[in-house]
């Protein structure tokens, strides 16, 4: 999940001291860095870019500045790289306020402990006013006067003044004190001040000025989010997305949508990230493209590459797919096997899952979530793409007769009827007991093995991790999706296991079926006469197969359906929004693939179609915590 990331780049000239605030993962620390070599650059981009640490905290000890280094190397304490230069000029860069202040004497910032507590509040105010006024900026006198005015108004219960005072304690260096900042934010938050509630949530979340407390952070973020505070909506969305390890994308999408509709580019990007994850039940490539495009439109260039990773088929695509004898599609890509043993691929290649140009002697192909697997004539297996769960670790497989790529795992059937599998160490690869197997299928989160008289399901079925031995003793073919399984019977009917989400298992009336394929939100059946039938979610045009004829194989993916024709060409469903955009661009002498304004056209048409899910549709049932 992308989060706003601030960084600092410093060029050190002739031993000058630069007092900076470093922003890393939304947390700020102070540091003084002195490099004697002229022109040296330090860039704080990530934990590897600075050789010793990601942040430094400043201490004043006997009028000598010592840097206490935090990081991964304990031996870097009091590093000789860091020292105090007595008469060097300095600047302070405040990343929160984007201001630069020249400091003639770096000592002045630390002459007094900014966290000292006065028994006499009036004396404390006078001291703080004096410290602010000493800064070399004409605006500081006004700042000091505001500080005193805020103190008086805050004491009278003015929530706005309490909020402003909290901001000053949290940003003005001479009086910087996170505990005081939290105190005033909390006072205002209790009165319903929305921005203060957001700050209280943030400080509980990060343990700034108060002991870290995730439960309290959620409570205060939600109070502020419900009042429309964008930062709270984003932070709440991030927490919900990975709630104690439990993926809660519906609730996260709900809050990101709230902020995204207010025009926040980070929220729009984060929302698109959720919709672009094919393995998530909320996956929607069309919505992902829309929100990435809106994020770019509002100034977040980080979404550009992600948007270009999204591939949509238009009616003119795949015209070069000829002599195809087998097809497979799953996550966000598809592959086709040619007569000559080479392979064609189309779709998202962000993990190299379409890099199959050098494959030869292939007799079977299978597209997984973000990987592709091929079976060679000699019984060995090749694989490309994402290997985050070990799904590509097939180099030592031999004597394989069939393969199947799942969401994050790969399954192979051996000549002797045993099964091999690689991937996450859970039920879906526990295949060592499988004997006398004649077919295998890897679903998004399960493995199905067809025996001579039984169907074995390993992994997720209807949201539960389990192992099932079905009673279907007349099954001839199998297919699986996200937590569900379809079994083709010898009489051309279908038996199913798992949930009927989206109506994708409304197959009781199907007859004369020769092949089946279970997709993300739909199921496709190939009839013996070469026509195709489909049921489930009709968005994205995935069910538009009624006019297909002369089909010999079908495959259902996340967003589309693909059919292989007897002549070796392929047919496929096209997203109607993309289709309309492509038609309009062609009328203007261009097309969707090449026109630089294609995403602007796409968003305009998409907004006409409108999002089918309202904010409230996303909220509620799947939220793990009760606030």
N, C-alpha and C positions, 0 to 999 in steps of 0.2 A: 504494500500500500504506500503510495507516495504521500509524504508529508512535507510541508514547507520547510526548506533547509537553507539556513543562512550561513555564510562563510565569510572569512576575511582574508585578504591578500595584502601583505605588507612588504614594501621595498625599504630596506634599511640602508641609510646613507651615512657613511663616515662615523659610525658608532652612535648614531642618534638613538635615543630611547623612544620606543613607541609603546604607550600604555593603551591596551586595547581591551575590548570585550569580544570574546570568541563565541559565536553561536554554533552549537553542535547539538542536533536533536532537540531544538527548542530550549536548551539550557544555556545560561550565560555564566562564564567564569571570567575573572580578571587575570591579567598577566602582563609582565614586563619582559620583553625579550631584547637583548642587546647583542648584535652581531657586529664585530669590528670590521669585517671585510666589506668594503664598499660595494653596493649594488646587489647584495645578497637578497634573494626573495624567499619568503616562507609562505606557503599556501595551506590553509586549513580547510581541506575538502573532505577528508575522511581520516580514519584512524591510522592509515598507513602513510599519509603524505607528510606528516611531521615525524621525524625519526624516533622521537622519544615519548611523545605524549599527545593527547588530544586537547588538553587544557592545562592551565597553570593558575594557581591561586597565590595571591600576593600577601606577604607578611612584612611588617616593619619591625626589625629587630636591631637595636643599637644603631639607628640611622643607616643601616645597610639593608638594601632590598634583597631578599632571598626568595627564589622561586621554589615552591613545593610542587613537584611534578606528579600529576596523576597519569596513569597509563598502564602499559603492560610490562614495563621493565622497572622493577624495584630499584635497580642499581643506578637509575638516572637521578635520584635525589641530589639536589645541589650540584647539578651538572655544571662543569666549567664553561659551557656555552653561555650560561646565563650569569650576568654580573651587573653591578651598578656603576654607571658612569656619572661622576659627581656633577659636572656642569652641563650635561647634554640636554638639549631641548627635547620636548616630547609632545605628542598629540594624543588625544583620547578619541577613539572611534566608538560611538554608541550605536550598536547595530539595531537596537530596538527603535530608536528615534531617528536613525540615519543622520546623525549630526557629528561633526568633527570639531573638537575644542582644542586649541593650542594651550599647552601648559608650560610656562616658563620654568617652574620649579616642581618636579615630580614629588618632592618631599611633602609639599603642602597638602596633598590629598590624604596623607597618612599621619599628619602631625597629631591628630586626635582620633581616637577610635570612633568610627561613625556609628557603632552599635551601642555606645555608652547610654545608659538610662539615667535620666535626671529625676530626682524626687520632686523637684520643683518644675512643673510643666511649663510655667512661664519662662523660667531660665532655659529650659530645653528649647523652646520656640525661639528665644533670642539667639541662642547658640547656633541653631540650625539656620536662622535667617542670616546671621553673620557669615557662616560658612558658604552659603549660597552666594551671597553678595560679593565675596572675595574672588569669584571666578571672573576671568577676563572676557566679559561679553556684556554689551550694553543691555541686553535683554534680561540679565540676571537680577538686576535690581527689581524689575517688575515681577520676576519669578519669586523672589524672596517675599515681596509684598503679598503675592497671591498665596504663598505658603501660610503666612500668618492669618490671612483672611479665611482660608480653608479650615485652619485649625479652629478658629472661633465658630464658624458656621457648623463644622462637624460636631463640636461639643453641644450644639443646640439641636442635634439630630438631623441635620440636612444631609440626605442620602447622596445628592450630587457632590457636595463638598467632601463627604467621606470617600467617595469614589476617586475624586481628583487628588485627594491627599494620599490615598493608596497608590495611585499611579506615580506620584512624586517620590514617595518612599521606595518605590520599586524601580526608579529610573535615574533620579538625580544623584550623582555620585557622592557629593559631600554629605548627603543625608541618607544614603542608600541603606535600607534596613528592611529585609523581607518580612520579619516578624511584625514590625509596625505596619507594613503594607497590608499583610494579611488581616491584621486587627481592624483596619479601616474598611477594607473590602468586605469583610464579614459583617460589620455593622450595617453597611449599605445593603448588602445582599439580604439580610434578614428583613429589611424593609421592602424587598421586592425589586431592588435595582438590578436590572437585567445584566448589564455589563459587569457589575460587581459579582454577580452570581457566577458568571463565566470565569472571572479571575479566581474566585474561591475554588471552583472546580479544578482549574489549572494548577493552583498551588497545592491542593490536596493530591492531585494526580502526580505531581513532580516532587512533593516534599519540600517545597520552598516556603519558608516562614512558618511551617506547621509540619507535624509528623505526617508522612505519606499515608494516605488512606484511600484505597481504590473505591470502596463503597461510597464514601462521602463525595469523592470526585464525581461519580456517576450521578448522585442525587443532585448536586449543584449544577453540573453540566446540563442535566435534563431540565431543571428549572429555567436556566438561561435559554436553552434551545427552544423550549416551548414559547418563549417570548420573542423568538426570531433572531437571537444572536448567532451570527454565522460561525464565529470561532468555536462556540460551544457545540453547535450542530456538527461541525467537522470533527472535533475531538470526541464527541459522543459516538459518531459514526465509526471512528477508528477503534475505539474501545469495543464497540459492539461487534465489529468485524472479526475480532479474535478475542472473544470473551472467555478468559481462562482456558484457552485452547479449544473452545467450542465455537465453530464457525457459525456466525449469526448474520448472514448476509442480508436477510430481509430487513432486519432492524437497522443495520448499517445503511442500506440503500434508502430507507425511509428518511434518515437524518441527512444523508448526503443530498438527497433530492430536495429537501427543504432549503439547504444552503445553495445548491446548484440553481434552483429557480430564482434565487436572489441575485444571480449573475456571478457567483464566486467561482473563479477558474480552477482553484485547487479542489473544491468540492466536486465540480464538474468532471475533473480528471479522475478523482477517486471513485466517483459513481461509475464512470466508464470502465475503470479497472475491474470493478465487480462484475459488470455486465459482460466483460470480455473474457472472463474465466470460464472456459467451456465446461470445466469439471464442477461448476457451481450450479445448483438447481435454479438460480436466478438468471443464468446465462441468456443473453439476448444480444446477438451480434449487431443488429440494427440499432438498438439503443446505445450500445457501446460506441458505435461510429458517430451517432448523433452527439453524445456528450463529449467525446474527444474533440469533435469539430467545434462545439460551443466553447470548450476550454481554450482551444487555440485562438478562436475568434476574440476571446476576452484577454488574450495576452500570455497564455501559458504555453510556451513553445515546447516544453517537455513532452507534450502530448502528440507532437507531430509524428515522431517515429512510430509510436503505438498505433496511431490512426492508419498509417501506411501498411502496418502489419495485417490489418483487417482486409481480407480479400472477399469480394463479392463476385459471383458469376453473372455475366450478362449473356444474352442470347447468342452472341457471336463467339463466345469462348469455347475452347476445347474442339475447335474445328480441325485441329491437327491430330486429335485422338482417333486414329484409325487402326485397324487390325488388332483391336482390343479383345482379349479373351476372358478377362476377369477384372472386377472392380471392387474397391473397398473405400469407405469413408467413415470417419468417426468424429474426432474433435473439431478441428477447423481446417482440415485438409482432406484431399482425396487422392487415390492412386489407381492407376490402371496398368494391367499386365498385357504386354504385346505378344503376338505370336512368336516373335523372334527371341523372347526371353528377356527383353529390356523392359523398363518401367517408365511410365509417365506420371507426373505429379502436378497438383495444382492446390494453391491455398496458402495459409499462413506458414511461413518458413522461419519463424523467429527462433526456433531451436534446432534448425537444420533438418527438420523432418521431411523436407522435400528434396534433399540432396541425394538423389538416387541415379544420377545420370550415368555413373560408371558401373551400375549393376548389370550383370549378364548371367545367362543360364538360370534365370529365375522361373520357377513353375507355379509359385503362389505368392500373393502379396496380402498384407493386412495393415490397415491404418489404425493407429491407436490415438490416445489423447493428444500427445505431442511427439509421437515417434512412429516410425514405419518399420515393418519387418518383412523380410523376403526369404523364401525357401528356395535353395538351389537344387539342381538336379541330383547332386551328389549327397543330398540329405543334410547338408550344413545350412546354417542360417546367418543372414546378415541383418543388421539393424542400424538405423540412424535416428537422430533426434535427441530429445531430452532424456537424460539418464539419472534424474534426481532420486529415483527409487531402485536403481539397478535394473531397469527394464530392458536395457541394451546388452546385458551381460550374457550373451548367447554364443560367444565365440567358440566355446568348447562343446556345443551341442553337435550330435551326430546321429545318423540313422533316423532322422525326422521325416515324417510323412505328411504332417499338416501343422499349420501355425495359426495363431490368433493373437492380435495385439489389443490389449484392453486400455483402460484409463491410464494406469500407471504400472501395468504388469504385462508380461508376455508369456504365452503358454504354447507348448509344443507337444505333439503326439508322436511317439516313437513306433517303429515297426513292430515291436513286441507287444503293443497295446498298453504300455505304461505311458506316464505323462511327466513332463518336466515343466517347471515354471520359475520365473524370476520376477522380482518386484518387492513391494512392501512385505515385511515379515508378519503376515496375518493369514487369515483363513484362505484367502484367494490363491495362495501359492502352496497350501498344504495338500499337495497332490500325490505324495509318496505312497498312499494306500490305493491309488487308482489302478485297477487291473482290467484287462480285456476291454479297453476303451476303443471306440470306433470313430469318435468325432469330439473335438474340443471347441469351446468358444469363450473368449475373454470379454466380459462386459465391462462397463465403466468401473464397477467396484465388486465384481464377482467373477467366478470361473464356473463354467458348465461343462460337464463331461457326459457324453452319451455312451452308455455301456450297451451290451447286447440285449439287456432286458430292463435297464433302469436308467434314470437321469439323475446325476449327482450335481448339486448346486453348492459351491463353496464360496462363502463370503456374504455379501449384503443382499438380503431379500426383504423388501418392504421396510427398509430402515433398520433392520436388525442383522447383526453379524451371526451367521449360523451355518450349519451344514445340513442340507436337505437331501433325502433320497426320495424322489418322486415315485408315484405308482403308475406313471405313464409307461406302459410296457410295449407300446406300439409306435414309439417315436422314431421318426426317420431323419429329422433335422432340428437343430436348436439355434436360438439366438437370444441375446441378453442386452439389456439397457442399463439404466441406473436403478439398481435394486429390484429388477423384475426380469422374468424369463418367459419366452414363448417356445412352445414345442410343437412342431409340425407332425401330425399323425399320418399313418399310412393311408387313411381314407380321405386325406385332403382337408381335414379340419384342424383347428388350433386349440391347444390346451395351454393355460397360462399359470404362472406363479408370481405373486407380488401385487403391487398396487395398480390401480386403474387411473392414475393421475392423467388429467387432460382427455380422458376417454380413449386412451391409446390401446386399451385392451377390449374394446367393443368389437370382438371378433367372433361372437357366438354364431352369427349367421354366415360366416365365410365357409365356402365349399370349393372343391376342386383347386385347392392351393398346391402349387408345386415348390415354392420357396418362400421364406419369410425373412424379414430383417427388422429388428427393434432399434429405433433411434432414441433420441433424447426425450422427445415429447410425442412421438408418433410411432406407429407400426405399419409396415408395408408388406403386402402379400403379392406374389407373382402367381397368376392363375395358369392353369395348364394350357389355356388357349393363347397365352402370350400377352394378355392384358394385365393391368395392375390395379390393385385396390389399396386404399390407405385410410387410416383412422387416427384420431388424436387432435392435437393442437394445429389449427389451420393457419396460424400466423406465418409470415415469411413465405407463404405459398407452398409449403412443404407437402400439402395434400393434393396438389394440382397434377394428378396423374391419370385422370379419367380418359384422356384421349390417347394414351400410349398404347402402341400395338407392336407385335413382333418382338417382344422383350424376352430375353433368355436368362437374365439375372438382375437382381435389385439390391440396393444397399441404402439404408436409412442413416443419415448423419444427425448432427445436432440441429442444423437449420435447413437442410435440404434433403431431397431424395434423388438418387441417380439410378438410371436404368441402362443396361447393356443390350443393344439391339443385335439381331441375328447377323447383320452385316458388319459387325465389329466397330460400329460407332456408338456414341453414348447420347442419352437424353438426360435432362436434369430439370428440376424445378428452379424458378427464378424468383427472387424476392420482388414483389410488386412495386415497392418503393424504388428500388434500384432500376427496375424495368422502366418505370415512368421517367426517372431522371435521365436514363440513357436515351429514351425516345426524344425527350425535349432537347438534349444536347445534340443529337443527330439532326434534328430539324434545324439547328443553328450551325450545322456543318462540322460538328465535333462528335465526341462520344465520351462515355463515362470513364473509360480507361485512360484517356490522354488529356482530357480537359483540366487545366489547373483550377478551375472554379467548380469542379464536380461536387466537392463536399458542401459548398454553399447551396448548390442546386439540391443536393440530397437533404440538407437540413430544412430547406423551404418546403419540400414535398412531405418530409416526415412530420413537420409541424401541422400540415394540413390533415394528415392521417391521424395525428395526435397520439400521445402515449395512451396505451390501453389501460395501464394500471394507474389509479390515482394514488396519492401519497398514503391514504388510509388503507389501501389494499395491501401495502407492504408491511404495515405496522401490526404488532400485537402478538399473534399466536406463537411465534417462534422466539420471542424475546426471553432470554434465559433468566434474567434477574427481574425482580419486582422492585420498582423504585418507590 
